[in-house]
Amino acid sequence: MSKLKIAIQKNGRLYEESLQLLKDCGISVNNGKDQLKVLVDNFPLEIMYLRNSDIPQYLEDGVVDIAIVGENLLAEKQKQNEIVQKLGFSKCRVSLAIPKDIDTDQPQYFQGKKIATSYPNTLKKYLRENNIQADIHVISGSVEIAPNIGLADGICDIVSSGSTLFKNGLRETVTLLKSEAVLAKNINLNTLQEEILDKLLFRIKAVLKAKNSKYILMNVPNDKISEISNVLPVLKSPTVIPLAEEGWSSIHSVIDEERFWDVIDELKLNGAQDILIIPIDKMVI
């Protein structure tokens, strides 16, 4: 039987959340200690644990068929791979940063300056698009220390919370690109592999939709059902169930996590009471 080979980080930022996503999709991952390749029993999938920086090349070469990888790494490595689904975790950005006592946020500060980075291709593209000539120093780790030891006037690196920059006396000035974990595929998958990928994507989308949504129940006066229904961003229409108490109904629906508090405030203003919010495990639409 045909199987898809998927690559995930063997350690690092994406490792735990990548494994959790697969488990949430009902995929049993039983990897032993230090295994670099694992067959899945209940889905046509083979997991390969690889070094993060190697994944884009292995994906392009067809050593693996799909991969969970950072969008920023795909952009930097410039390989012929296709992003098929953004996954919503491990969000970060690739940004320029300078010593915090320098009073400018303008990218032209870097004209003629030295920049330390682990993302030379991303940086070169930005500098070219903005007509900036700078000296790029490529280093593989601890980029933040470069200005403090006189190696560079600023840096280009990934930023999540910004705490590492702060600890090293730096501040973020310009964001070159925003990134998150994505599912990417080799562009030459065969028909059977595409069919397996579609089944996996179906599960992933059900999990992601559930994580971004909440199930909501509330008691509503019957004369307010129309107003409440107009507030709710539902899939089709809310479920309305008459209560034992005359003149009242229970409304059930789904709301997006991002709009949660705004929607709750509107519901209360329109007469909703006894509002319950319940997490959703999976959501198939």
PARO-105375 format. One record per residue: residue number from 1; residue in one letter; x, y, z of N, C-alpha, C in turn. Coordinates in Angstrom, 2 decimals. Example, Ala and Ser with C-alpha at 12.3 -4.5 7.8 and 13.67 -1.06 7.14 Angstrom:
2
R    n  res      n_X      n_Y      n_Z     ca_X     ca_Y     ca_Z      c_X      c_Y      c_Z
R    1    a    13.19    -5.69     7.80    12.30    -4.50     7.80    13.20    -3.30     7.80
R    2    s    12.85    -2.25     7.08    13.67    -1.06     7.14    12.90     0.03     7.87
This chain:
285
R    n  res      n_X      n_Y      n_Z     ca_X     ca_Y     ca_Z      c_X      c_Y      c_Z
R    1    m     0.84    -1.20     0.00     0.00     0.00     0.00     0.87     1.24     0.00
R    2    s     0.51     2.23    -0.81     1.28     3.47    -0.90     1.21     4.25     0.41
R    3    k     2.31     4.86     0.78     2.38     5.68     1.98     2.96     7.05     1.66
R    4    l     2.56     8.01     2.45     3.17     9.34     2.37     4.29     9.41     3.40
R    5    k     5.42     9.97     3.00     6.52    10.20     3.94     6.47    11.67     4.35
R    6    i     6.31    11.89     5.66     6.22    13.25     6.18     7.44    13.55     7.05
R    7    a     8.01    14.72     6.87     9.15    15.15     7.67     8.68    16.15     8.72
R    8    i     9.15    15.97     9.95     8.99    16.98    10.99    10.33    17.16    11.68
R    9    q    10.48    18.26    12.39    11.73    18.52    13.10    11.99    17.42    14.12
R   10    k    13.25    17.00    14.21    13.58    16.01    15.24    13.74    16.67    16.61
R   11    n    13.90    17.97    16.63    13.85    18.77    17.86    13.69    20.23    17.44
R   12    g    13.40    21.08    18.40    13.24    22.48    18.05    11.83    22.99    18.25
R   13    r    11.56    24.20    17.73    10.31    24.91    18.01     9.07    24.17    17.53
R   14    l     9.17    23.49    16.39     7.99    22.89    15.78     7.74    21.45    16.22
R   15    y     8.67    20.83    16.89     8.60    19.38    17.15     7.34    18.98    17.92
R   16    e     7.14    19.55    19.10     6.04    19.13    19.96     4.68    19.40    19.31
R   17    e     4.52    20.59    18.74     3.22    20.95    18.16     2.93    20.17    16.89
R   18    s     3.97    19.80    16.15     3.77    18.98    14.96     3.26    17.60    15.35
R   19    l     3.87    17.00    16.36     3.42    15.70    16.83     2.00    15.77    17.38
R   20    q     1.71    16.84    18.12     0.37    16.97    18.70    -0.68    17.11    17.61
R   21    l    -0.37    17.83    16.55    -1.31    17.96    15.44    -1.63    16.60    14.83
R   22    l    -0.60    15.79    14.59    -0.83    14.46    14.03    -1.68    13.60    14.97
R   23    k    -1.41    13.68    16.26    -2.20    12.91    17.22    -3.64    13.39    17.26
R   24    d    -3.85    14.71    17.18    -5.21    15.26    17.14    -5.96    14.81    15.90
R   25    c    -5.21    14.49    14.85    -5.82    13.98    13.62    -6.08    12.48    13.67
R   26    g    -5.90    11.87    14.85    -6.17    10.46    15.01    -5.05     9.56    14.54
R   27    i    -3.87    10.12    14.34    -2.73     9.35    13.85    -1.89     8.89    15.04
R   28    s    -1.75     7.59    15.21    -1.01     7.03    16.34     0.49     7.09    16.05
R   29    v     1.19     7.88    16.86     2.63     8.04    16.69     3.32     7.33    17.85
R   30    n     3.91     6.18    17.57     4.57     5.39    18.60     6.06     5.31    18.31
R   31    n     6.73     6.42    18.51     8.16     6.42    18.23     8.97     6.07    19.47
R   32    g     9.91     5.18    19.27    10.80     4.81    20.35    11.92     5.82    20.51
R   33    k    12.72     5.62    21.51    13.80     6.55    21.81    14.79     6.63    20.64
R   34    d    15.07     7.84    20.21    16.08     8.13    19.18    15.75     7.55    17.80
R   35    q    14.50     7.11    17.57    14.14     6.68    16.23    14.04     7.88    15.30
R   36    l    14.55     7.73    14.09    14.48     8.81    13.10    13.45     8.52    12.03
R   37    k    12.88     7.31    12.03    11.86     6.95    11.05    10.85     6.05    11.74
R   38    v     9.55     6.39    11.59     8.49     5.66    12.28     7.34     5.39    11.33
R   39    l     6.89     4.15    11.25     5.70     3.80    10.48     4.47     3.98    11.36
R   40    v     3.42     4.53    10.78     2.16     4.72    11.48     1.25     3.53    11.20
R   41    d     0.62     2.98    12.24    -0.21     1.78    12.08    -1.58     2.08    11.49
R   42    n    -2.17     3.22    11.83    -3.57     3.45    11.49    -3.79     4.51    10.40
R   43    f    -2.75     4.84     9.67    -2.86     5.78     8.55    -1.66     5.55     7.63
R   44    p    -1.84     5.66     6.31    -0.71     5.41     5.39     0.33     6.53     5.41
R   45    l     1.07     6.56     6.51     2.02     7.64     6.74     3.29     7.09     7.36
R   46    e     4.41     7.62     6.94     5.71     7.31     7.53     6.34     8.62     7.96
R   47    i     6.70     8.70     9.24     7.24     9.93     9.80     8.75     9.86     9.82
R   48    m     9.39    10.92     9.33    10.85    11.03     9.38    11.22    12.27    10.17
R   49    y    12.06    12.07    11.19    12.51    13.17    12.03    13.84    13.69    11.48
R   50    l    13.82    14.92    11.00    14.98    15.47    10.30    15.43    16.79    10.91
R   51    r    16.66    17.14    10.63    17.16    18.44    11.05    16.40    19.52    10.29
R   52    n    15.99    20.55    10.99    15.11    21.56    10.42    15.63    22.14     9.11
R   53    s    16.88    22.52     9.08    17.44    23.19     7.91    17.54    22.27     6.69
R   54    d    17.47    20.95     6.90    17.56    20.00     5.79    16.22    19.72     5.13
R   55    i    15.13    20.02     5.83    13.81    19.59     5.36    13.44    20.15     3.97
R   56    p    13.63    21.44     3.69    13.24    21.93     2.36    13.95    21.21     1.21
R   57    q    15.23    20.88     1.38    15.97    20.18     0.33    15.47    18.75     0.16
R   58    y    15.27    18.05     1.27    14.74    16.69     1.20    13.36    16.66     0.55
R   59    l    12.57    17.69     0.82    11.23    17.79     0.25    11.31    18.01    -1.26
R   60    e    12.17    18.90    -1.69    12.33    19.15    -3.12    12.87    17.91    -3.84
R   61    d    13.77    17.18    -3.21    14.38    16.01    -3.83    13.46    14.78    -3.82
R   62    g    12.36    14.85    -3.08    11.45    13.71    -3.01    11.84    12.66    -2.00
R   63    v    12.82    12.95    -1.15    13.17    12.02    -0.08    11.97    11.90     0.88
R   64    v    11.29    13.02     1.09    10.01    13.02     1.79     8.97    13.63     0.86
R   65    d     7.69    13.31     1.10     6.62    13.79     0.23     5.99    15.07     0.74
R   66    i     5.86    15.16     2.06     5.28    16.34     2.69     6.09    16.67     3.93
R   67    a     5.88    17.86     4.49     6.65    18.25     5.67     5.91    19.33     6.43
R   68    i     6.08    19.31     7.75     5.65    20.42     8.59     6.90    21.24     8.86
R   69    v     6.88    22.47     8.41     8.10    23.28     8.42     7.71    24.75     8.55
R   70    g     8.65    25.57     8.99     8.40    26.99     9.11     8.34    27.67     7.74
R   71    e     7.36    28.53     7.58     7.22    29.28     6.33     8.47    30.10     6.04
R   72    n     9.10    30.62     7.10    10.31    31.43     6.95    11.46    30.62     6.36
R   73    l    11.55    29.34     6.75    12.62    28.49     6.24    12.43    28.18     4.76
R   74    l    11.18    27.94     4.35    10.90    27.70     2.93    11.27    28.92     2.10
R   75    a    10.93    30.10     2.63    11.26    31.34     1.91    12.76    31.53     1.79
R   76    e    13.49    31.18     2.85    14.93    31.36     2.86    15.64    30.38     1.93
R   77    k    15.21    29.11     1.96    15.89    28.09     1.17    15.54    28.15    -0.31
R   78    q    14.41    28.79    -0.66    14.03    29.02    -2.06    13.99    27.73    -2.88
R   79    k    13.35    26.69    -2.31    13.21    25.41    -3.02    11.86    25.33    -3.72
R   80    q    11.74    24.40    -4.66    10.52    24.23    -5.43     9.54    23.32    -4.68
R   81    n     8.95    23.86    -3.62     7.96    23.14    -2.83     6.70    23.99    -2.74
R   82    e     5.58    23.33    -2.48     4.30    24.03    -2.46     3.67    23.98    -1.07
R   83    i     3.26    25.13    -0.56     2.55    25.20     0.71     1.09    24.83     0.46
R   84    v     0.59    23.84     1.20    -0.79    23.40     1.00    -1.70    23.79     2.16
R   85    q    -1.13    24.08     3.34    -1.98    24.47     4.47    -1.16    25.19     5.52
R   86    k    -1.61    26.36     5.93    -1.01    27.04     7.08    -1.60    26.43     8.34
R   87    l    -0.76    26.26     9.38    -1.15    25.47    10.53    -1.41    26.28    11.80
R   88    g    -1.06    27.54    11.80    -1.46    28.41    12.90    -0.63    28.38    14.16
R   89    f     0.45    27.58    14.20     1.30    27.57    15.38     2.73    27.94    15.01
R   90    s     3.56    28.12    16.03     4.95    28.56    15.86     5.04    29.83    15.02
R   91    k     4.20    30.79    15.37     4.21    32.06    14.63     5.43    32.88    15.04
R   92    c     6.03    33.50    14.06     7.18    34.36    14.29     7.30    35.30    13.11
R   93    r     8.36    36.08    13.08     8.62    36.97    11.96    10.12    37.10    11.77
R   94    v    10.52    37.40    10.56    11.92    37.70    10.27    12.04    39.22    10.23
R   95    s    12.86    39.75    11.11    12.91    41.21    11.28    14.33    41.73    11.36
R   96    l    14.45    43.00    11.07    15.70    43.73    11.31    15.65    44.30    12.72
R   97    a    16.80    44.33    13.37    16.89    44.89    14.72    18.21    45.65    14.86
R   98    i    18.17    46.67    15.68    19.35    47.52    15.88    19.53    47.78    17.38
R   99    p    20.70    48.27    17.80    20.89    48.64    19.21    19.80    49.61    19.65
R  100    k    19.26    49.40    20.85    18.08    50.15    21.28    18.34    51.64    21.50
R  101    d    19.61    52.05    21.61    19.89    53.48    21.80    19.95    54.25    20.48
R  102    i    19.79    53.57    19.34    19.77    54.25    18.05    18.35    54.71    17.76
R  103    d    18.19    56.01    17.52    16.86    56.61    17.44    16.36    56.71    16.00
R  104    t    16.14    55.59    15.37    15.52    55.57    14.05    14.93    54.19    13.77
R  105    d    13.83    54.17    13.04    13.25    52.92    12.59    13.34    52.79    11.07
R  106    q    13.98    53.74    10.44    14.04    53.75     8.99    15.01    52.69     8.46
R  107    p    14.60    51.93     7.45    15.50    50.90     6.88    16.77    51.50     6.28
R  108    q    16.72    52.78     5.92    17.90    53.41     5.33    19.06    53.51     6.32
R  109    y    18.78    53.29     7.61    19.86    53.22     8.60    20.91    52.21     8.18
R  110    f    20.47    51.14     7.50    21.38    50.05     7.17    22.22    50.32     5.92
R  111    q    22.02    51.46     5.29    22.81    51.81     4.10    24.30    51.87     4.48
R  112    g    25.09    51.00     3.86    26.52    50.97     4.12    26.92    50.31     5.44
R  113    k    25.95    49.72     6.13    26.22    49.12     7.43    26.48    47.61     7.30
R  114    k    26.88    47.00     8.42    27.08    45.56     8.49    25.88    44.92     9.19
R  115    i    25.36    43.84     8.59    24.19    43.15     9.15    24.54    41.68     9.35
R  116    a    24.34    41.19    10.56    24.54    39.76    10.84    23.21    39.03    10.71
R  117    t    23.23    37.85    10.11    21.98    37.14     9.89    22.19    35.65     9.64
R  118    s    21.14    34.87     9.92    21.08    33.47     9.50    20.13    33.32     8.31
R  119    y    19.64    34.44     7.80    18.69    34.44     6.69    19.19    35.33     5.55
R  120    p    20.33    34.96     4.95    20.93    35.83     3.94    20.06    36.04     2.70
R  121    n    19.37    35.00     2.24    18.56    35.16     1.02    17.36    36.07     1.25
R  122    t    16.71    35.89     2.39    15.58    36.76     2.74    16.06    38.20     2.88
R  123    l    17.21    38.39     3.52    17.75    39.72     3.72    18.17    40.35     2.40
R  124    k    18.86    39.60     1.54    19.29    40.13     0.25    18.10    40.60    -0.58
R  125    k    17.03    39.83    -0.57    15.83    40.19    -1.32    15.26    41.52    -0.82
R  126    y    15.20    41.68     0.50    14.66    42.92     1.07    15.56    44.11     0.73
R  127    l    16.86    43.93     0.90    17.79    45.03     0.61    17.72    45.44    -0.86
R  128    r    17.63    44.45    -1.73    17.54    44.73    -3.17    16.27    45.51    -3.50
R  129    e    15.16    45.10    -2.92    13.88    45.77    -3.18    13.85    47.19    -2.64
R  130    n    14.68    47.49    -1.64    14.68    48.81    -1.03    15.94    49.62    -1.36
R  131    n    16.71    49.13    -2.36    17.89    49.86    -2.84    18.87    50.19    -1.71
R  132    i    19.12    49.20    -0.86    20.06    49.38     0.24    21.29    48.52    -0.01
R  133    q    22.44    49.14     0.07    23.71    48.42    -0.04    24.26    48.19     1.36
R  134    a    24.41    46.93     1.74    24.92    46.62     3.08    25.83    45.40     3.01
R  135    d    26.67    45.27     4.02    27.61    44.15     4.13    26.97    43.08     5.00
R  136    i    26.70    41.90     4.42    26.00    40.84     5.13    27.01    39.84     5.71
R  137    h    26.91    39.60     7.01    27.72    38.60     7.69    26.82    37.42     8.03
R  138    v    27.06    36.27     7.42    26.23    35.09     7.66    26.79    34.31     8.83
R  139    i    25.98    34.15     9.88    26.38    33.34    11.03    25.24    32.38    11.35
R  140    s    25.55    31.23    11.94    24.57    30.17    12.10    23.81    30.22    13.42
R  141    g    24.31    30.93    14.39    23.63    30.96    15.67    24.04    32.17    16.49
R  142    s    23.26    32.47    17.55    23.54    33.60    18.45    23.73    34.89    17.67
R  143    v    22.84    35.13    16.73    22.92    36.33    15.90    22.82    37.59    16.76
R  144    e    22.03    37.53    17.84    21.76    38.72    18.64    23.01    39.33    19.28
R  145    i    24.05    38.52    19.44    25.25    39.03    20.11    26.15    39.84    19.19
R  146    a    25.91    39.73    17.87    26.81    40.34    16.89    27.06    41.84    17.10
R  147    p    26.04    42.67    17.33    26.32    44.10    17.54    27.13    44.36    18.81
R  148    n    26.93    43.55    19.84    27.64    43.78    21.11    29.13    43.48    21.03
R  149    i    29.54    42.63    20.09    30.96    42.30    19.96    31.59    43.01    18.76
R  150    g    30.86    43.96    18.18    31.40    44.76    17.09    31.40    44.10    15.74
R  151    l    30.69    42.97    15.60    30.66    42.26    14.32    29.71    42.91    13.33
R  152    a    28.67    43.57    13.84    27.65    44.12    12.95    27.00    45.34    13.59
R  153    d    26.37    46.15    12.74    25.62    47.33    13.22    24.17    46.98    13.52
R  154    g    23.72    45.84    13.05    22.36    45.39    13.28    22.24    43.94    12.86
R  155    i    21.06    43.38    13.05    20.87    41.96    12.72    19.57    41.77    11.94
R  156    c    19.47    40.62    11.30    18.23    40.15    10.69    18.02    38.73    11.19
R  157    d    16.92    38.51    11.94    16.73    37.19    12.55    15.25    36.97    12.82
R  158    i    14.91    35.73    13.23    13.52    35.46    13.59    13.23    36.04    14.97
R  159    v    12.02    36.54    15.13    11.58    37.14    16.38    10.22    36.55    16.74
R  160    s    10.08    36.13    17.99     8.77    35.66    18.47     8.22    36.67    19.46
R  161    s     8.70    36.64    20.70     8.23    37.59    21.71     9.07    38.86    21.74
R  162    g    10.31    38.78    21.26    11.20    39.93    21.32    12.05    39.97    22.58
R  163    s    11.86    39.00    23.48    12.60    39.02    24.74    14.10    38.82    24.53
R  164    t    14.49    37.99    23.57    15.92    37.77    23.32    16.58    39.04    22.80
R  165    l    15.89    39.77    21.95    16.42    41.05    21.49    16.62    41.99    22.67
R  166    f    15.61    42.10    23.51    15.67    43.01    24.66    16.85    42.67    25.57
R  167    k    17.04    41.38    25.83    18.13    40.97    26.71    19.50    41.32    26.14
R  168    n    19.56    41.44    24.80    20.84    41.76    24.16    20.92    43.21    23.73
R  169    g    20.07    44.05    24.30    20.14    45.49    24.04    19.72    45.89    22.64
R  170    l    18.84    45.10    22.03    18.40    45.39    20.66    16.89    45.65    20.65
R  171    r    16.44    46.28    19.57    15.01    46.46    19.37    14.67    46.24    17.90
R  172    e    13.49    45.73    17.69    13.02    45.41    16.34    12.61    46.68    15.61
R  173    t    12.95    46.77    14.33    12.58    47.96    13.56    11.71    47.65    12.36
R  174    v    12.10    46.69    11.54    11.37    46.40    10.31    11.10    44.90    10.21
R  175    t     9.85    44.54     9.90     9.50    43.13     9.68     9.60    42.82     8.19
R  176    l    10.44    41.84     7.85    10.63    41.44     6.45     9.55    40.46     6.00
R  177    l     9.21    39.53     6.87     8.11    38.60     6.55     7.58    37.99     7.82
R  178    k     6.29    37.59     7.79     5.65    36.90     8.90     5.58    35.42     8.57
R  179    s     5.71    34.59     9.59     5.82    33.15     9.36     5.02    32.37    10.39
R  180    e     4.66    31.16    10.01     4.07    30.19    10.92     4.38    28.81    10.37
R  181    a     4.06    27.79    11.14     4.24    26.42    10.65     3.27    26.16     9.50
R  182    v     3.74    25.48     8.47     2.90    25.14     7.32     3.11    23.67     6.96
R  183    l     2.11    23.13     6.26     2.27    21.83     5.64     2.64    22.08     4.19
R  184    a     3.79    21.59     3.78     4.26    21.78     2.41     4.41    20.42     1.73
R  185    k     4.35    20.42     0.40     4.46    19.15    -0.33     5.46    19.26    -1.47
R  186    n     6.00    18.12    -1.85     6.78    18.00    -3.08     5.83    18.23    -4.26
R  187    i     6.28    18.95    -5.27     5.38    19.32    -6.37     5.14    18.16    -7.35
R  188    n     5.80    17.03    -7.12     5.66    15.91    -8.08     5.00    14.68    -7.46
R  189    l     4.06    14.88    -6.56     3.36    13.73    -5.97     2.53    13.03    -7.04
R  190    n     2.44    11.70    -6.92     1.60    10.96    -7.86     0.14    10.97    -7.40
R  191    t    -0.74    10.36    -8.18    -2.17    10.41    -7.88    -2.51     9.77    -6.55
R  192    l    -1.93     8.61    -6.25    -2.20     7.94    -4.98    -1.72     8.78    -3.79
R  193    q    -0.55     9.39    -3.93    -0.03    10.24    -2.86    -0.92    11.46    -2.64
R  194    e    -1.42    12.03    -3.72    -2.32    13.18    -3.61    -3.61    12.79    -2.90
R  195    e    -4.09    11.58    -3.15    -5.32    11.11    -2.49    -5.11    10.96    -0.98
R  196    i    -3.95    10.43    -0.60    -3.64    10.29     0.83    -3.50    11.67     1.46
R  197    l    -2.84    12.58     0.75    -2.68    13.94     1.25    -4.03    14.61     1.46
R  198    d    -4.96    14.41     0.54    -6.30    14.98     0.68    -6.99    14.48     1.95
R  199    k    -6.82    13.19     2.25    -7.42    12.63     3.46    -6.78    13.24     4.71
R  200    l    -5.46    13.42     4.67    -4.78    14.03     5.81    -5.21    15.48     5.96
R  201    l    -5.31    16.21     4.86    -5.74    17.61     4.91    -7.14    17.74     5.46
R  202    f    -8.01    16.80     5.11    -9.38    16.82     5.64    -9.35    16.77     7.17
R  203    r    -8.51    15.90     7.72    -8.40    15.78     9.18    -7.78    17.04     9.79
R  204    i    -6.73    17.54     9.16    -6.05    18.73     9.68    -7.00    19.91     9.72
R  205    k    -7.76    20.12     8.66    -8.68    21.25     8.61    -9.77    21.13     9.66
R  206    a   -10.22    19.89     9.93   -11.23    19.68    10.97   -10.67    20.04    12.34
R  207    v    -9.41    19.68    12.59    -8.75    20.00    13.87    -8.53    21.50    14.00
R  208    l    -8.02    22.14    12.95    -7.73    23.58    13.01    -9.00    24.39    13.17
R  209    k   -10.06    24.00    12.45   -11.32    24.72    12.57   -11.86    24.63    13.98
R  210    a   -11.74    23.47    14.59   -12.21    23.29    15.97   -11.41    24.15    16.94
R  211    k   -10.10    24.23    16.76    -9.26    25.01    17.65    -9.58    26.50    17.57
R  212    n   -10.06    26.93    16.42   -10.36    28.34    16.22   -11.82    28.68    16.46
R  213    s   -12.59    27.72    16.99   -14.02    27.93    17.18   -14.44    27.48    18.58
R  214    k   -15.58    28.00    19.02   -16.18    27.60    20.30   -17.66    27.32    20.07
R  215    y   -18.16    26.32    20.80   -19.59    26.03    20.78   -20.24    26.87    21.86
R  216    i   -21.34    27.55    21.53   -21.97    28.48    22.45   -23.44    28.14    22.63
R  217    l   -23.90    28.16    23.88   -25.30    27.94    24.22   -25.75    29.11    25.08
R  218    m   -27.00    29.52    24.93   -27.51    30.62    25.74   -29.03    30.56    25.81
R  219    n   -29.59    31.15    26.84   -31.03    31.29    26.97   -31.43    32.68    26.50
R  220    v   -32.49    32.73    25.69   -32.87    33.98    25.03   -34.39    34.15    25.07
R  221    p   -34.87    35.36    25.37   -36.30    35.61    25.25   -36.74    35.41    23.80
R  222    n   -37.91    34.84    23.60   -38.35    34.54    22.24   -38.42    35.77    21.35
R  223    d   -38.74    36.92    21.94   -38.84    38.13    21.12   -37.47    38.70    20.74
R  224    k   -36.38    38.05    21.24   -35.02    38.50    20.90   -34.29    37.51    20.00
R  225    i   -34.95    36.43    19.60   -34.28    35.39    18.81   -33.74    35.95    17.50
R  226    s   -34.52    36.79    16.84   -34.08    37.35    15.55   -32.83    38.20    15.71
R  227    e   -32.82    39.09    16.73   -31.66    39.96    16.96   -30.41    39.14    17.31
R  228    i   -30.59    38.15    18.19   -29.47    37.30    18.59   -28.93    36.52    17.39
R  229    s   -29.82    36.01    16.56   -29.40    35.24    15.38   -28.58    36.08    14.43
R  230    n   -28.91    37.36    14.33   -28.16    38.25    13.44   -26.76    38.55    13.96
R  231    v   -26.58    38.44    15.28   -25.27    38.69    15.89   -24.33    37.52    15.67
R  232    l   -24.88    36.29    15.69   -24.05    35.09    15.66   -23.47    34.83    14.27
R  233    p   -22.14    34.67    14.16   -21.49    34.32    12.88   -21.54    32.82    12.67
R  234    v   -22.70    32.29    12.31   -22.90    30.84    12.28   -22.55    30.25    10.93
R  235    l   -22.43    28.91    10.91   -22.16    28.21     9.65   -23.36    28.30     8.72
R  236    k   -24.55    28.01     9.21   -25.78    28.15     8.41   -26.76    28.99     9.19
R  237    s   -27.40    28.41    10.21   -28.29    29.16    11.09   -28.22    28.51    12.46
R  238    p   -28.48    29.28    13.53   -28.39    28.70    14.88   -29.51    27.70    15.13
R  239    t   -29.25    26.80    16.08   -30.27    25.86    16.53   -31.08    26.52    17.64
R  240    v   -32.41    26.50    17.52   -33.29    27.12    18.52   -34.16    26.02    19.14
R  241    i   -34.10    25.88    20.48   -34.83    24.85    21.21   -35.70    25.52    22.27
R  242    p   -37.03    25.33    22.22   -37.90    25.93    23.24   -37.57    25.40    24.63
R  243    l   -37.62    26.27    25.63   -37.40    25.87    27.01   -38.73    25.57    27.69
R  244    a   -38.68    24.91    28.85   -39.89    24.61    29.61   -40.57    25.90    30.08
R  245    e   -39.76    26.91    30.38   -40.31    28.20    30.79   -40.86    28.93    29.58
R  246    e   -42.09    29.29    29.63   -42.75    29.92    28.48   -42.09    31.25    28.13
R  247    g   -41.95    31.48    26.84   -41.38    32.73    26.37   -39.87    32.73    26.22
R  248    w   -39.23    31.58    26.48   -37.77    31.49    26.40   -37.36    30.32    25.51
R  249    s   -36.19    30.47    24.88   -35.60    29.40    24.07   -34.10    29.32    24.33
R  250    s   -33.55    28.17    24.00   -32.10    27.98    24.06   -31.56    28.03    22.64
R  251    i   -30.55    28.86    22.43   -29.91    28.97    21.12   -28.52    28.34    21.19
R  252    h   -28.21    27.49    20.20   -26.90    26.84    20.10   -26.24    27.26    18.80
R  253    s   -24.94    27.57    18.86   -24.24    27.96    17.64   -22.74    27.80    17.83
R  254    v   -21.98    28.26    16.85   -20.52    28.22    16.87   -20.00    29.64    16.59
R  255    i   -18.99    30.06    17.35   -18.39    31.37    17.11   -16.88    31.21    16.94
R  256    d   -16.28    32.14    16.20   -14.83    32.14    15.99   -14.12    32.65    17.24
R  257    e   -13.00    32.02    17.56   -12.21    32.42    18.72   -11.83    33.90    18.66
R  258    e   -11.45    34.39    17.46   -10.99    35.77    17.32   -12.07    36.78    17.65
R  259    r   -13.35    36.41    17.42   -14.44    37.35    17.66   -15.15    37.09    18.99
R  260    f   -14.59    36.20    19.79   -15.27    35.69    20.98   -15.82    36.81    21.86
R  261    w   -14.96    37.68    22.37   -15.41    38.68    23.35   -16.31    39.72    22.74
R  262    d   -16.05    40.12    21.51   -16.94    41.08    20.85   -18.34    40.51    20.70
R  263    v   -18.43    39.24    20.30   -19.72    38.59    20.13   -20.44    38.44    21.46
R  264    i   -19.72    38.06    22.51   -20.33    37.90    23.83   -20.95    39.21    24.30
R  265    d   -20.22    40.31    24.13   -20.74    41.62    24.53   -22.02    41.95    23.78
R  266    e   -22.05    41.68    22.48   -23.24    41.96    21.68   -24.42    41.08    22.10
R  267    l   -24.14    39.82    22.41   -25.20    38.91    22.83   -25.85    39.38    24.13
R  268    k   -25.02    39.80    25.07   -25.55    40.27    26.36   -26.39    41.53    26.17
R  269    l   -25.93    42.43    25.31   -26.68    43.66    25.05   -28.04    43.37    24.42
R  270    n   -28.12    42.23    23.70   -29.36    41.87    23.03   -30.23    40.92    23.85
R  271    g   -29.89    40.73    25.13   -30.77    39.99    26.01   -30.41    38.55    26.30
R  272    a   -29.30    38.05    25.80   -28.91    36.66    26.07   -28.50    36.49    27.52
R  273    q   -28.87    35.34    28.12   -28.53    35.03    29.50   -27.97    33.61    29.60
R  274    d   -27.32    33.34    30.74   -26.82    31.98    31.03   -25.99    31.43    29.87
R  275    i   -25.02    32.22    29.42   -24.21    31.86    28.25   -23.15    30.83    28.64
R  276    l   -23.12    29.72    27.93   -22.12    28.69    28.15   -21.23    28.57    26.93
R  277    i   -19.91    28.42    27.15   -18.94    28.26    26.07   -18.26    26.91    26.24
R  278    i   -18.27    26.11    25.18   -17.74    24.75    25.24   -16.68    24.54    24.16
R  279    p   -15.50    24.00    24.51   -14.49    23.71    23.48   -15.00    22.67    22.49
R  280    i   -14.48    22.73    21.26   -14.84    21.78    20.22   -13.64    20.90    19.91
R  281    d   -13.83    19.62    19.89   -12.72    18.69    19.63   -12.39    18.61    18.15
R  282    k   -13.39    18.38    17.32   -13.22    18.33    15.86   -14.40    19.04    15.23
R  283    m   -14.19    19.60    14.03   -15.26    20.31    13.36   -15.19    20.00    11.87
R  284    v   -16.13    19.22    11.38   -16.17    18.82     9.98   -17.25    19.61     9.26
R  285    i   -16.87    20.35     8.22   -17.84    21.17     7.50   -17.80    20.83     6.01
